[in-house]
Amino acid sequence: MTTMISEGSLAPVSAADQADYPRRRTAWWTVTVLFLAAIVSIIDRGIINIVVDPVRHDLGLADFQIGLLQGLAFGLFYATVGIPLGLIADRVSRRLLVTVGVLVWSLATIGGGLAATFGELFASRLLVGLGEAALGPAAVSLIADLFPPHRRGKPLSLFLTGQAVANGMAISLTSFIMAAAANGRFAGIPLLQDAAPWRVAFIGCGTLGLAVVAMMLMTREPPRRGVRGAADPTSLADKLSFLKRNGAVFVPLYLGFALCFMAAYAAAAWSPAMLTRAFGLGPAMIGAWLGPFSMTFSFLGPLVGGLMIDHFARRSLAMAKFGILMVGPLLAIPSALAVFVPGPVFAMFLVASSSAIFAVLGATTFATLQSIVPPTMRGSAIALSGLVNTIIGATLGPLLVATLTDRLFRNPAMVGYSIAIVVIPALLAGSALFVLARRGMVRQRQAGGEAAAMLLASEGQRVGPYR
């Protein structure tokens, strides 16, 4: 059966529609608050990675339990409720959905600082995942209704940049708060003066979110704008059928992405502990070096990735993105060997360098998915990548490192070796899967397959009916 998918179904935005958008000052205020919310979300998500050893000693936990807190506890709700919350964002006030989400994860982070047992801290991390799952779908939807289509690039980039640089900020801010608490800077402040430094960091970072809640309440919900002339969304059965028919491309693409980010989550979760245990670094040293290194690489990664993707797109090199995906994981391997270098500063440089590479891999994967699915599947294609990435990457990565450290080496000081054992094979397997995805796409192009037709059309190349 011959099928045609048209990408020209969207009607142009009229002058009246453009005039009806909120004032630029109002729109950019909302984007600024969303940018701050993105930063706070990553800080509250990643704080557990910087305080591994203090939490472990205070609560009497094993590395395996810490791995559960880093991955499964957060990812369980974040993975399962992300798609339902995306559907809810299409029906309720997105401004209030973001506000409630920030409030939930902020209070949960503060609660984590008050936790007395593993179970209480696990529940705190569950609620952090629940709250943060609301941010992405609602924020992107808000931005789409705040700006006309030709002006959405900058606000979307600002929102995503907040997520990119926040990992480094989390390291610096958490380390700064812990060092200040250890030096008695919070004496006389109720709830903080007698608390352990890691608890002060949880409470302090959670409080930042309450300020974002107050700012979010000062924003306005823009009217929703229908897309006139757009094709009706396909059913779930249609979407699953499309993925199945093109499984030779999508299965290795999704799994390769998940394995690469299993490596990313594993390294991010345990690298601060590795630097402490292998090099004897304290929070101040880690915050002074690793934080700025990570922020720099996290900023450069999306910039370089975006330039490469646009460069190849302008030249209609439809398959070039697969080349980036195949090579990128191999470039991240040196970061997994940081435990073997002689000096701590170079080790922190290597650890941080992977931030740029994983940012490029993420941007390229999303750009590839957007170019090989029908327009009515773009949102669900990204949502599915998030689901697979969270289950395989965010959950398994930290847990595998902890399991090896506890069960194989039986020595917390060997966590750097555990990182290498988990990260390097995951990166190699991810690269191999991207090779398979490219081969699947080559076969599709030869046979005139659906995903190949979408890819060629997205690059402005001539494409006819396909089977």
PALUM-871842 format. One record per residue (C-alpha): residue number from 1; chain; x, y, z. Coordinates in pm, whole numbers, plus 50000, padded with zeros to 5 digits. Layout:
<pts>
num=NUM&chaine=A&east=X&north=Y&up=Z
...
</pts>
This chain:
<pts>
num=1&chaine=A&east=50000&north=50000&up=50000
num=2&chaine=A&east=50139&north=50340&up=49905
num=3&chaine=A&east=50136&north=50609&up=50176
num=4&chaine=A&east=50219&north=50978&up=50169
num=5&chaine=A&east=50285&north=51191&up=50476
num=6&chaine=A&east=50267&north=51565&up=50424
num=7&chaine=A&east=50451&north=51813&up=50646
num=8&chaine=A&east=50278&north=52109&up=50496
num=9&chaine=A&east=49953&north=52076&up=50683
num=10&chaine=A&east=50002&north=52368&up=50923
num=11&chaine=A&east=49835&north=52691&up=50828
num=12&chaine=A&east=50049&north=53008&up=50852
num=13&chaine=A&east=50002&north=53233&up=51152
num=14&chaine=A&east=49796&north=53537&up=51060
num=15&chaine=A&east=49886&north=53896&up=51149
num=16&chaine=A&east=49590&north=53902&up=51388
num=17&chaine=A&east=49718&north=53592&up=51563
num=18&chaine=A&east=50065&north=53742&up=51600
num=19&chaine=A&east=49921&north=54063&up=51743
num=20&chaine=A&east=49724&north=53860&up=51996
num=21&chaine=A&east=50035&north=53716&up=52164
num=22&chaine=A&east=50130&north=53856&up=52506
num=23&chaine=A&east=50354&north=54159&up=52525
num=24&chaine=A&east=50722&north=54073&up=52491
num=25&chaine=A&east=50798&north=54186&up=52846
num=26&chaine=A&east=50525&north=53960&up=52984
num=27&chaine=A&east=50634&north=53667&up=52770
num=28&chaine=A&east=51002&north=53698&up=52858
num=29&chaine=A&east=50925&north=53730&up=53228
num=30&chaine=A&east=50749&north=53393&up=53213
num=31&chaine=A&east=51041&north=53239&up=53022
num=32&chaine=A&east=51285&north=53378&up=53280
num=33&chaine=A&east=51090&north=53215&up=53562
num=34&chaine=A&east=51078&north=52886&up=53368
num=35&chaine=A&east=51455&north=52915&up=53315
num=36&chaine=A&east=51503&north=52952&up=53692
num=37&chaine=A&east=51266&north=52661&up=53754
num=38&chaine=A&east=51475&north=52445&up=53518
num=39&chaine=A&east=51791&north=52533&up=53710
num=40&chaine=A&east=51635&north=52460&up=54048
num=41&chaine=A&east=51492&north=52130&up=53922
num=42&chaine=A&east=51835&north=52000&up=53820
num=43&chaine=A&east=51993&north=52123&up=54144
num=44&chaine=A&east=51732&north=51943&up=54356
num=45&chaine=A&east=51756&north=51634&up=54136
num=46&chaine=A&east=52135&north=51614&up=54152
num=47&chaine=A&east=52204&north=51718&up=54511
num=48&chaine=A&east=52211&north=51356&up=54630
num=49&chaine=A&east=52511&north=51292&up=54403
num=50&chaine=A&east=52727&north=51551&up=54582
num=51&chaine=A&east=52649&north=51436&up=54937
num=52&chaine=A&east=52688&north=51061&up=54890
num=53&chaine=A&east=52937&north=50991&up=55168
num=54&chaine=A&east=52786&north=51221&up=55436
num=55&chaine=A&east=52440&north=51070&up=55377
num=56&chaine=A&east=52583&north=50718&up=55377
num=57&chaine=A&east=52763&north=50771&up=55707
num=58&chaine=A&east=52480&north=50962&up=55878
num=59&chaine=A&east=52204&north=50716&up=55790
num=60&chaine=A&east=52418&north=50402&up=55791
num=61&chaine=A&east=52351&north=50318&up=55424
num=62&chaine=A&east=52536&north=50099&up=55177
num=63&chaine=A&east=52631&north=50221&up=54830
num=64&chaine=A&east=52355&north=50000&up=54689
num=65&chaine=A&east=52096&north=50199&up=54888
num=66&chaine=A&east=52250&north=50526&up=54771
num=67&chaine=A&east=52220&north=50396&up=54415
num=68&chaine=A&east=51849&north=50337&up=54472
num=69&chaine=A&east=51809&north=50694&up=54597
num=70&chaine=A&east=51995&north=50834&up=54295
num=71&chaine=A&east=51813&north=50632&up=54031
num=72&chaine=A&east=51506&north=50429&up=54112
num=73&chaine=A&east=51360&north=50660&up=54377
num=74&chaine=A&east=51366&north=50963&up=54150
num=75&chaine=A&east=51307&north=50783&up=53821
num=76&chaine=A&east=51009&north=50573&up=53932
num=77&chaine=A&east=50759&north=50860&up=53932
num=78&chaine=A&east=50950&north=51075&up=53683
num=79&chaine=A&east=50928&north=50801&up=53419
num=80&chaine=A&east=50575&north=50680&up=53482
num=81&chaine=A&east=50388&north=51008&up=53526
num=82&chaine=A&east=50570&north=51214&up=53261
num=83&chaine=A&east=50339&north=51114&up=52975
num=84&chaine=A&east=50015&north=51150&up=53179
num=85&chaine=A&east=50128&north=51492&up=53302
num=86&chaine=A&east=50197&north=51589&up=52942
num=87&chaine=A&east=49837&north=51504&up=52859
num=88&chaine=A&east=49717&north=51699&up=53164
num=89&chaine=A&east=49918&north=52001&up=53049
num=90&chaine=A&east=49695&north=52010&up=52741
num=91&chaine=A&east=49384&north=52045&up=52958
num=92&chaine=A&east=49460&north=52253&up=53268
num=93&chaine=A&east=49641&north=52577&up=53350
num=94&chaine=A&east=50006&north=52510&up=53270
num=95&chaine=A&east=50111&north=52800&up=53492
num=96&chaine=A&east=49946&north=52637&up=53792
num=97&chaine=A&east=50075&north=52292&up=53692
num=98&chaine=A&east=50433&north=52422&up=53695
num=99&chaine=A&east=50369&north=52607&up=54022
num=100&chaine=A&east=50237&north=52296&up=54194
num=101&chaine=A&east=50521&north=52087&up=54050
num=102&chaine=A&east=50789&north=52326&up=54181
num=103&chaine=A&east=50617&north=52341&up=54519
num=104&chaine=A&east=50602&north=51960&up=54546
num=105&chaine=A&east=50965&north=51895&up=54454
num=106&chaine=A&east=51091&north=52186&up=54668
num=107&chaine=A&east=50908&north=52071&up=54981
num=108&chaine=A&east=51022&north=51715&up=54906
num=109&chaine=A&east=51385&north=51833&up=54888
num=110&chaine=A&east=51349&north=52013&up=55221
num=111&chaine=A&east=51192&north=51697&up=55360
num=112&chaine=A&east=51495&north=51503&up=55239
num=113&chaine=A&east=51710&north=51722&up=55459
num=114&chaine=A&east=51496&north=51622&up=55758
num=115&chaine=A&east=51488&north=51249&up=55675
num=116&chaine=A&east=51599&north=51020&up=55956
num=117&chaine=A&east=51580&north=50688&up=55769
num=118&chaine=A&east=51640&north=50541&up=55428
num=119&chaine=A&east=51264&north=50502&up=55377
num=120&chaine=A&east=51197&north=50870&up=55448
num=121&chaine=A&east=51471&north=50982&up=55209
num=122&chaine=A&east=51342&north=50738&up=54945
num=123&chaine=A&east=50992&north=50889&up=54974
num=124&chaine=A&east=51142&north=51236&up=54942
num=125&chaine=A&east=51314&north=51141&up=54619
num=126&chaine=A&east=50992&north=50987&up=54484
num=127&chaine=A&east=50814&north=51318&up=54533
num=128&chaine=A&east=51099&north=51512&up=54374
num=129&chaine=A&east=51054&north=51297&up=54063
num=130&chaine=A&east=50678&north=51349&up=54072
num=131&chaine=A&east=50707&north=51727&up=54092
num=132&chaine=A&east=50975&north=51759&up=53827
num=133&chaine=A&east=50786&north=51544&up=53577
num=134&chaine=A&east=50538&north=51833&up=53536
num=135&chaine=A&east=50793&north=52094&up=53433
num=136&chaine=A&east=50905&north=51994&up=53082
num=137&chaine=A&east=50569&north=51933&up=52910
num=138&chaine=A&east=50402&north=52238&up=53067
num=139&chaine=A&east=50698&north=52473&up=53007
num=140&chaine=A&east=50735&north=52386&up=52638
num=141&chaine=A&east=50359&north=52422&up=52588
num=142&chaine=A&east=50362&north=52762&up=52762
num=143&chaine=A&east=50645&north=52892&up=52547
num=144&chaine=A&east=50462&north=52784&up=52232
num=145&chaine=A&east=50166&north=53004&up=52331
num=146&chaine=A&east=50377&north=53299&up=52447
num=147&chaine=A&east=50560&north=53353&up=52116
num=148&chaine=A&east=50469&north=53322&up=51748
num=149&chaine=A&east=50638&north=53030&up=51569
num=150&chaine=A&east=50921&north=53235&up=51417
num=151&chaine=A&east=51024&north=53368&up=51760
num=152&chaine=A&east=51021&north=53050&up=51970
num=153&chaine=A&east=51382&north=52946&up=51913
num=154&chaine=A&east=51545&north=53184&up=52162
num=155&chaine=A&east=51304&north=53125&up=52452
num=156&chaine=A&east=51322&north=52747&up=52406
num=157&chaine=A&east=51702&north=52767&up=52395
num=158&chaine=A&east=51706&north=52970&up=52716
num=159&chaine=A&east=51488&north=52714&up=52894
num=160&chaine=A&east=51705&north=52423&up=52777
num=161&chaine=A&east=52025&north=52612&up=52866
num=162&chaine=A&east=51902&north=52634&up=53224
num=163&chaine=A&east=51885&north=52256&up=53237
num=164&chaine=A&east=52228&north=52220&up=53076
num=165&chaine=A&east=52429&north=52448&up=53306
num=166&chaine=A&east=52249&north=52352&up=53627
num=167&chaine=A&east=52453&north=52035&up=53685
num=168&chaine=A&east=52765&north=52241&up=53738
num=169&chaine=A&east=52571&north=52492&up=53947
num=170&chaine=A&east=52441&north=52208&up=54163
num=171&chaine=A&east=52796&north=52097&up=54238
num=172&chaine=A&east=52917&north=52449&up=54321
num=173&chaine=A&east=52611&north=52554&up=54522
num=174&chaine=A&east=52585&north=52233&up=54725
num=175&chaine=A&east=52957&north=52233&up=54797
num=176&chaine=A&east=52945&north=52600&up=54901
num=177&chaine=A&east=52652&north=52545&up=55137
num=178&chaine=A&east=52816&north=52240&up=55295
num=179&chaine=A&east=53145&north=52423&up=55345
num=180&chaine=A&east=52964&north=52721&up=55499
num=181&chaine=A&east=52765&north=52493&up=55730
num=182&chaine=A&east=53083&north=52315&up=55841
num=183&chaine=A&east=53234&north=52654&up=55928
num=184&chaine=A&east=52935&north=52751&up=56143
num=185&chaine=A&east=52794&north=53014&up=55908
num=186&chaine=A&east=52435&north=52915&up=55989
num=187&chaine=A&east=52467&north=52945&up=56366
num=188&chaine=A&east=52158&north=53098&up=56521
num=189&chaine=A&east=51930&north=53005&up=56230
num=190&chaine=A&east=51650&north=52772&up=56345
num=191&chaine=A&east=51651&north=52426&up=56187
num=192&chaine=A&east=51996&north=52485&up=56036
num=193&chaine=A&east=52231&north=52565&up=56320
num=194&chaine=A&east=52256&north=52210&up=56456
num=195&chaine=A&east=52196&north=52025&up=56128
num=196&chaine=A&east=52463&north=51826&up=55946
num=197&chaine=A&east=52604&north=52011&up=55643
num=198&chaine=A&east=52436&north=51777&up=55394
num=199&chaine=A&east=52101&north=51844&up=55559
num=200&chaine=A&east=52160&north=52220&up=55537
num=201&chaine=A&east=52232&north=52177&up=55164
num=202&chaine=A&east=51902&north=51992&up=55110
num=203&chaine=A&east=51703&north=52251&up=55303
num=204&chaine=A&east=51879&north=52545&up=55139
num=205&chaine=A&east=51839&north=52417&up=54785
num=206&chaine=A&east=51475&north=52325&up=54850
num=207&chaine=A&east=51408&north=52677&up=54976
num=208&chaine=A&east=51527&north=52821&up=54644
num=209&chaine=A&east=51231&north=52649&up=54480
num=210&chaine=A&east=50987&north=52830&up=54708
num=211&chaine=A&east=51114&north=53159&up=54565
num=212&chaine=A&east=51044&north=53026&up=54215
num=213&chaine=A&east=50691&north=52931&up=54327
num=214&chaine=A&east=50632&north=53292&up=54433
num=215&chaine=A&east=50760&north=53422&up=54099
num=216&chaine=A&east=50554&north=53170&up=53907
num=217&chaine=A&east=50240&north=53303&up=54073
num=218&chaine=A&east=50322&north=53643&up=53923
num=219&chaine=A&east=50305&north=53507&up=53568
num=220&chaine=A&east=49996&north=53480&up=53351
num=221&chaine=A&east=49849&north=53187&up=53164
num=222&chaine=A&east=49841&north=53272&up=52791
num=223&chaine=A&east=49544&north=53161&up=52581
num=224&chaine=A&east=49584&north=52832&up=52399
num=225&chaine=A&east=49625&north=52864&up=52026
num=226&chaine=A&east=49477&north=52597&up=51801
num=227&chaine=A&east=49667&north=52490&up=51491
num=228&chaine=A&east=49424&north=52546&up=51206
num=229&chaine=A&east=49451&north=52303&up=50921
num=230&chaine=A&east=49677&north=52062&up=51107
num=231&chaine=A&east=49627&north=51691&up=51067
num=232&chaine=A&east=49441&north=51526&up=51350
num=233&chaine=A&east=49670&north=51338&up=51591
num=234&chaine=A&east=49702&north=50971&up=51504
num=235&chaine=A&east=49579&north=50711&up=51749
num=236&chaine=A&east=49805&north=50524&up=51988
num=237&chaine=A&east=49763&north=50212&up=51775
num=238&chaine=A&east=49877&north=50405&up=51465
num=239&chaine=A&east=50185&north=50531&up=51646
num=240&chaine=A&east=50280&north=50188&up=51776
num=241&chaine=A&east=50227&north=50043&up=51431
num=242&chaine=A&east=50458&north=50304&up=51277
num=243&chaine=A&east=50731&north=50225&up=51530
num=244&chaine=A&east=50692&north=49852&up=51470
num=245&chaine=A&east=50712&north=49886&up=51092
num=246&chaine=A&east=51029&north=50090&up=51129
num=247&chaine=A&east=51171&north=49897&up=51422
num=248&chaine=A&east=51508&north=49837&up=51254
num=249&chaine=A&east=51575&north=50209&up=51297
num=250&chaine=A&east=51387&north=50297&up=51614
num=251&chaine=A&east=51480&north=50005&up=51841
num=252&chaine=A&east=51859&north=50051&up=51817
num=253&chaine=A&east=51820&north=50430&up=51819
num=254&chaine=A&east=51621&north=50432&up=52144
num=255&chaine=A&east=51837&north=50165&up=52308
num=256&chaine=A&east=52161&north=50334&up=52201
num=257&chaine=A&east=52039&north=50661&up=52348
num=258&chaine=A&east=51938&north=50490&up=52673
num=259&chaine=A&east=52273&north=50309&up=52711
num=260&chaine=A&east=52471&north=50626&up=52647
num=261&chaine=A&east=52274&north=50804&up=52914
num=262&chaine=A&east=52304&north=50508&up=53148
num=263&chaine=A&east=52674&north=50588&up=53128
num=264&chaine=A&east=52603&north=50957&up=53181
num=265&chaine=A&east=52384&north=50901&up=53489
num=266&chaine=A&east=52626&north=50646&up=53634
num=267&chaine=A&east=52919&north=50885&up=53604
num=268&chaine=A&east=52726&north=51188&up=53728
num=269&chaine=A&east=52593&north=50999&up=54030
num=270&chaine=A&east=52927&north=50865&up=54153
num=271&chaine=A&east=53202&north=51092&up=54020
num=272&chaine=A&east=53186&north=51334&up=54318
num=273&chaine=A&east=53220&north=51037&up=54554
num=274&chaine=A&east=53507&north=50903&up=54342
num=275&chaine=A&east=53689&north=51236&up=54367
num=276&chaine=A&east=53643&north=51237&up=54744
num=277&chaine=A&east=53748&north=50877&up=54797
num=278&chaine=A&east=54031&north=50852&up=54541
num=279&chaine=A&east=54182&north=51201&up=54571
num=280&chaine=A&east=54072&north=51308&up=54919
num=281&chaine=A&east=53892&north=51619&up=54791
num=282&chaine=A&east=53653&north=51810&up=55014
num=283&chaine=A&east=53335&north=51994&up=54912
num=284&chaine=A&east=53514&north=52328&up=54874
num=285&chaine=A&east=53770&north=52190&up=54627
num=286&chaine=A&east=53508&north=52003&up=54426
num=287&chaine=A&east=53283&north=52307&up=54414
num=288&chaine=A&east=53567&north=52538&up=54310
num=289&chaine=A&east=53682&north=52323&up=54018
num=290&chaine=A&east=53429&north=52061&up=53910
num=291&chaine=A&east=53134&north=52302&up=53921
num=292&chaine=A&east=53283&north=52563&up=53683
num=293&chaine=A&east=53430&north=52292&up=53458
num=294&chaine=A&east=53086&north=52126&up=53430
num=295&chaine=A&east=52905&north=52454&up=53364
num=296&chaine=A&east=53151&north=52545&up=53089
num=297&chaine=A&east=53126&north=52210&up=52912
num=298&chaine=A&east=52748&north=52200&up=52960
num=299&chaine=A&east=52721&north=52538&up=52789
num=300&chaine=A&east=52956&north=52447&up=52506
num=301&chaine=A&east=52793&north=52110&up=52437
num=302&chaine=A&east=52449&north=52234&up=52322
num=303&chaine=A&east=52615&north=52520&up=52132
num=304&chaine=A&east=52851&north=52292&up=51938
num=305&chaine=A&east=52582&north=52028&up=51887
num=306&chaine=A&east=52335&north=52282&up=51754
num=307&chaine=A&east=52593&north=52429&up=51515
num=308&chaine=A&east=52682&north=52084&up=51379
num=309&chaine=A&east=52317&north=51984&up=51333
num=310&chaine=A&east=52235&north=52312&up=51156
num=311&chaine=A&east=52552&north=52284&up=50944
num=312&chaine=A&east=52457&north=51941&up=50814
num=313&chaine=A&east=52091&north=52040&up=50772
num=314&chaine=A&east=52185&north=52338&up=50553
num=315&chaine=A&east=52384&north=52105&up=50330
num=316&chaine=A&east=52105&north=51844&up=50316
num=317&chaine=A&east=52332&north=51573&up=50458
num=318&chaine=A&east=52048&north=51357&up=50583
num=319&chaine=A&east=52262&north=51078&up=50731
num=320&chaine=A&east=52523&north=51298&up=50902
num=321&chaine=A&east=52342&north=51296&up=51236
num=322&chaine=A&east=52391&north=50920&up=51256
num=323&chaine=A&east=52766&north=50980&up=51216
num=324&chaine=A&east=52763&north=51213&up=51519
num=325&chaine=A&east=52578&north=50950&up=51719
num=326&chaine=A&east=52820&north=50672&up=51625
num=327&chaine=A&east=53137&north=50868&up=51711
num=328&chaine=A&east=53014&north=51069&up=52009
num=329&chaine=A&east=53004&north=50787&up=52267
num=330&chaine=A&east=53364&north=50693&up=52190
num=331&chaine=A&east=53478&north=51048&up=52272
num=332&chaine=A&east=53327&north=51018&up=52622
num=333&chaine=A&east=53537&north=50711&up=52716
num=334&chaine=A&east=53834&north=50910&up=52858
num=335&chaine=A&east=53602&north=51071&up=53116
num=336&chaine=A&east=53537&north=50724&up=53263
num=337&chaine=A&east=53910&north=50681&up=53330
num=338&chaine=A&east=53945&north=50985&up=53557
num=339&chaine=A&east=54028&north=50768&up=53859
num=340&chaine=A&east=54354&north=50662&up=53691
num=341&chaine=A&east=54501&north=51010&up=53627
num=342&chaine=A&east=54768&north=51145&up=53863
num=343&chaine=A&east=54616&north=51479&up=53967
num=344&chaine=A&east=54273&north=51582&up=54100
num=345&chaine=A&east=54231&north=51890&up=53879
num=346&chaine=A&east=54290&north=51688&up=53561
num=347&chaine=A&east=54053&north=51422&up=53697
num=348&chaine=A&east=53781&north=51684&up=53745
num=349&chaine=A&east=53847&north=51819&up=53396
num=350&chaine=A&east=53797&north=51472&up=53249
num=351&chaine=A&east=53481&north=51412&up=53451
num=352&chaine=A&east=53334&north=51744&up=53338
num=353&chaine=A&east=53429&north=51698&up=52972
num=354&chaine=A&east=53163&north=51432&up=52924
num=355&chaine=A&east=52894&north=51695&up=52990
num=356&chaine=A&east=52959&north=51848&up=52648
num=357&chaine=A&east=52959&north=51512&up=52471
num=358&chaine=A&east=52637&north=51389&up=52631
num=359&chaine=A&east=52472&north=51722&up=52551
num=360&chaine=A&east=52563&north=51676&up=52184
num=361&chaine=A&east=52435&north=51317&up=52188
num=362&chaine=A&east=52105&north=51427&up=52346
num=363&chaine=A&east=52048&north=51714&up=52103
num=364&chaine=A&east=52139&north=51497&up=51803
num=365&chaine=A&east=51911&north=51213&up=51913
num=366&chaine=A&east=51617&north=51449&up=51959
num=367&chaine=A&east=51684&north=51616&up=51624
num=368&chaine=A&east=51703&north=51274&up=51456
num=369&chaine=A&east=51378&north=51156&up=51612
num=370&chaine=A&east=51202&north=51476&up=51507
num=371&chaine=A&east=51312&north=51422&up=51148
num=372&chaine=A&east=51209&north=51057&up=51108
num=373&chaine=A&east=50856&north=51055&up=51252
num=374&chaine=A&east=50534&north=51211&up=51119
num=375&chaine=A&east=50445&north=51555&up=51261
num=376&chaine=A&east=50170&north=51404&up=51477
num=377&chaine=A&east=50421&north=51175&up=51648
num=378&chaine=A&east=50690&north=51424&up=51744
num=379&chaine=A&east=50575&north=51479&up=52099
num=380&chaine=A&east=50515&north=51112&up=52174
num=381&chaine=A&east=50850&north=51016&up=52015
num=382&chaine=A&east=51036&north=51244&up=52257
num=383&chaine=A&east=50820&north=51129&up=52550
num=384&chaine=A&east=50903&north=50766&up=52470
num=385&chaine=A&east=51275&north=50847&up=52462
num=386&chaine=A&east=51239&north=51002&up=52806
num=387&chaine=A&east=51062&north=50695&up=52938
num=388&chaine=A&east=51322&north=50451&up=52804
num=389&chaine=A&east=51608&north=50678&up=52911
num=390&chaine=A&east=51479&north=50709&up=53267
num=391&chaine=A&east=51408&north=50338&up=53315
num=392&chaine=A&east=51734&north=50213&up=53165
num=393&chaine=A&east=51962&north=50512&up=53213
num=394&chaine=A&east=51869&north=50699&up=53527
num=395&chaine=A&east=51764&north=50391&up=53721
num=396&chaine=A&east=52019&north=50127&up=53620
num=397&chaine=A&east=52330&north=50343&up=53578
num=398&chaine=A&east=52381&north=50456&up=53940
num=399&chaine=A&east=52258&north=50121&up=54073
num=400&chaine=A&east=52507&north=49915&up=53870
num=401&chaine=A&east=52800&north=50123&up=53996
num=402&chaine=A&east=52683&north=50083&up=54355
num=403&chaine=A&east=52632&north=49709&up=54313
num=404&chaine=A&east=52983&north=49656&up=54178
num=405&chaine=A&east=53136&north=49865&up=54457
num=406&chaine=A&east=52942&north=49679&up=54728
num=407&chaine=A&east=52940&north=49325&up=54590
num=408&chaine=A&east=53249&north=49291&up=54367
num=409&chaine=A&east=53513&north=49519&up=54518
num=410&chaine=A&east=53362&north=49540&up=54869
num=411&chaine=A&east=53552&north=49864&up=54912
num=412&chaine=A&east=53399&north=50214&up=54878
num=413&chaine=A&east=53735&north=50353&up=54766
num=414&chaine=A&east=53709&north=50144&up=54446
num=415&chaine=A&east=53403&north=50330&up=54315
num=416&chaine=A&east=53613&north=50483&up=54035
num=417&chaine=A&east=53683&north=50134&up=53901
num=418&chaine=A&east=53311&north=50055&up=53918
num=419&chaine=A&east=53240&north=50367&up=53713
num=420&chaine=A&east=53484&north=50255&up=53444
num=421&chaine=A&east=53340&north=49903&up=53432
num=422&chaine=A&east=52984&north=50032&up=53384
num=423&chaine=A&east=53044&north=50338&up=53168
num=424&chaine=A&east=53289&north=50212&up=52906
num=425&chaine=A&east=53090&north=49903&up=52793
num=426&chaine=A&east=52769&north=50111&up=52792
num=427&chaine=A&east=52930&north=50369&up=52564
num=428&chaine=A&east=53070&north=50103&up=52331
num=429&chaine=A&east=52732&north=49929&up=52315
num=430&chaine=A&east=52558&north=50262&up=52253
num=431&chaine=A&east=52790&north=50340&up=51963
num=432&chaine=A&east=52732&north=49991&up=51817
num=433&chaine=A&east=52355&north=50035&up=51842
num=434&chaine=A&east=52375&north=50367&up=51660
num=435&chaine=A&east=52568&north=50185&up=51385
num=436&chaine=A&east=52276&north=49939&up=51361
num=437&chaine=A&east=52029&north=50228&up=51349
num=438&chaine=A&east=52222&north=50381&up=51060
num=439&chaine=A&east=52227&north=50048&up=50876
num=440&chaine=A&east=51852&north=50021&up=50927
num=441&chaine=A&east=51809&north=50367&up=50779
num=442&chaine=A&east=52031&north=50283&up=50481
num=443&chaine=A&east=51816&north=49977&up=50409
num=444&chaine=A&east=51506&north=50193&up=50444
num=445&chaine=A&east=51640&north=50441&up=50190
num=446&chaine=A&east=51710&north=50160&up=49947
num=447&chaine=A&east=51361&north=50018&up=49993
num=448&chaine=A&east=51179&north=50353&up=50007
num=449&chaine=A&east=51072&north=50306&up=50371
num=450&chaine=A&east=50862&north=50544&up=50578
num=451&chaine=A&east=51125&north=50669&up=50823
num=452&chaine=A&east=51372&north=50726&up=50539
num=453&chaine=A&east=51112&north=50927&up=50348
num=454&chaine=A&east=51054&north=51144&up=50654
num=455&chaine=A&east=51429&north=51198&up=50695
num=456&chaine=A&east=51479&north=51300&up=50333
num=457&chaine=A&east=51178&north=51530&up=50341
num=458&chaine=A&east=51306&north=51701&up=50657
num=459&chaine=A&east=51634&north=51777&up=50480
num=460&chaine=A&east=51451&north=51925&up=50181
num=461&chaine=A&east=51547&north=51641&up=49949
num=462&chaine=A&east=51322&north=51506&up=49678
num=463&chaine=A&east=51110&north=51216&up=49797
num=464&chaine=A&east=50816&north=51042&up=49641
num=465&chaine=A&east=50563&north=50785&up=49760
num=466&chaine=A&east=50695&north=50514&up=49986
num=467&chaine=A&east=50572&north=50177&up=50092
</pts>
